[in-house]
Amino acid sequence: MRIHVVAFGQLRSLIKQELSFQDLKDTDDLKEKLEETFPGLSKLNYVMAVNKEIIRGKTSLSDESIVALLPPYSGG
């Protein structure tokens, strides 16, 4: 199973390329792996979107899921 990760905004300056990970079952596993790989990420606020849907909390991942890391945003 392959998961694709892309970062936007200020997160893109930390994660400079698109990433792929194998064998992660949910977003909690992914977040742990990302913060282990990019320690500065744990100090930033961000939300995740899985297959174009912003998520809240732990979400299952499937083969070829696309996860976007999004900086904080506000309406307006």
N, C-alpha and C positions, 0 to 999 in steps of 0.2 A: 504494500500500500504506500503510495507516495502522496505527500501533502506539499502544496506550493504556498510560499509566503512572500508577500510583497508589502513594503512599507511606504508610507506617505508622509509628507510634511517633514517636521524636524526629526522624525524617526528614520527617515531616508538618509540623513547625514550620518547616522550611527550604523545602519544596515545598508550598505551601499549597493547591494545587488539582490536580485530575487533569490530566494532560497528554496531548497527542497529537502524534506525530511522523510525518512522511512519509518514505518511501524509505530506511529503515535496514535493512540486510540481516541484521545479527546483534547480539548483546548487547554485543560490543566497541564497535561503532559507537554503540550507544545510550549506553553508559557514557561514552564520549568526549563525546557531545553533551550529556548531563546535567551532566557536570563542567565543561563549557565554559559552560553556561547558569547553573549554580549552583556557583560555585567552592568554597564551603564543603563541598560534598558529598565532595570528594576527601579531606578530612581525617577523614571518618567511616567507620566500619566498617559494612558492610551486605551483605546477600546479595540476589540477585534470584530471583524465581520467575516462570516463563513459563507462562501458562495453568495456574496452580495447582501447578506442579512446581518445586521448588527446583533450581536448576541449579548446576553447578560448571564454570567455564570458558566458553568461547565457544559460543554456541548460536544457531542460525539462527532468524530471526523470519519470520512469515508475516502476510498481511493480517489485520487485526483481532486480532493477538496482544495479550494483556493481560499486562503486566509489573508485578509488585509489587516494591517496594523495601522490604525488611524489616530492622529493626534486629537487632543481635546477640541471640541468645537462648540459653538453657541449659535442659537437661532438669530434671525434678524432679517 
